[in-house]
Amino acid sequence: MFTNHIGLLKPYSRMNLLAKIKTIKLPPALRSQNYRLFFAGQGISLIGSWMTQVATIWLVYNLSDSPWMLGVVGFTSQIPTLILLPFAGVLIDRWNRHRVIVVTQILAMVQSLALAFLALTGVINIWQILILSFCQGAINAFDAPARQAFVPELVEKREDLANAIALNASMFNGARLIGPAIAGLLIATVGPSYCFLIDGISYIAVIAGLLAMQIKPRKIAATNTKPLQRLKEGFVYAFGFPPIRAILLLLALVSFAGMSHTVLVPIFATQILHGGAQTLGFLMAASGVGAFAGAIYLIGRKSVVGLGKLIAISPAIMGFGLIGFGLSQVLWLSLIMMLFVGFGFIIQFAGGNTFLQTIVEDDKRGRVMSIYTMAFFGVTPFGNLVGGGLANYIGAPNTVIIGGIICILGSMFFTKQLPALKNLVRPIYQKMGLIPQ
């Protein structure tokens, strides 16, 4: 009798389950097929990229035993981005962004596989890492702004754009959570070379996703304006409007002062916390957890309105996290502080991205996003160089604490400017229908 009742309930339960599955609502951006392909491919590839980043700083530190060299490698990997980004933005506004990304992903795969080959054969040394890091920086100069500017072409509805950017941040930081944890385990068991190999193979997923997309041709207005003139127009447009200028300068400040901790983490893992590769992986993953939480919070927001307050306080959250991390002598406290560091940074980085993508004119999108990317990737190498040099003289903890203090000061200054910036943005929001007239 009991068995019969169970049997009768099974079809009903299955129907209920199917009905519930059908009622589950996807995030708005994922309703677009092209964005789903982009999201899946990039998600897999980014895990490999984070594995390579952790493996690289671990390998460099083991080969050199020098905080300064960590800063030099960080500088070398990102200085091409600073030099090339402005010109890349001009070209990306004129080129097919889809094709640009396909090419950059193929080149990045070749770079990662070359790194894997050198590491697996045991012939790798510092100068080879420097050259390959420089090449990756040059690739990123075109890839990063192209991907940023490409997102609006992936979503079918303009109102889904903010959700797509927030999902990008969650994808990036989900990978930031998973990648370093896997890298720490692999480095501890089989060595860093396999991290490079997995990264190289992971690019197959994103390239396949890109090739499967059906992108509508983008209308590119004919122009006789010379590239240098278009470059100047982009800078005048970005820095001539105070809200855009304030976002860019705040990101540049935080990137310079706050992001150098990423190349100094091996010192904390080994000398301060007396751990190894797994400790490094845990610290990087903890930052990823915080960043992932911030990205999930942004996904839940329904409008860009009110984002300014979050952008204003986020550097202070990151700054307090950095100060706590610099003062900590125990792993559990360091992990908690890294949560705040990751959360604060992604709210500012993804929030600023969302704001700019919302208000920027489409024909200037590539140039503005290249400047935005330059404010992060272009300024960070100088912060790495200065951070690595300071760590040699005053120690890694004091260097990180100083960076945290600067982030807090930047947050205070931006907060003071916020009311005036809101008044300038309000007419744009009203024209877009985001707020009432």
Secondary structure as UniProt FT lines:
FT   HELIX           2..23
FT   HELIX           28..31
FT   HELIX           33..64
FT   HELIX           67..94
FT   HELIX           97..120
FT   TURN            121..122
FT   HELIX           126..154
FT   HELIX           158..160
FT   HELIX           161..189
FT   HELIX           193..212
FT   HELIX           227..240
FT   HELIX           242..258
FT   TURN            259..260
FT   HELIX           261..267
FT   HELIX           268..272
FT   HELIX           277..300
FT   TURN            305..306
FT   HELIX           307..327
FT   HELIX           331..359
FT   HELIX           362..364
FT   HELIX           365..373
FT   HELIX           374..378
FT   HELIX           380..394
FT   HELIX           396..432
//
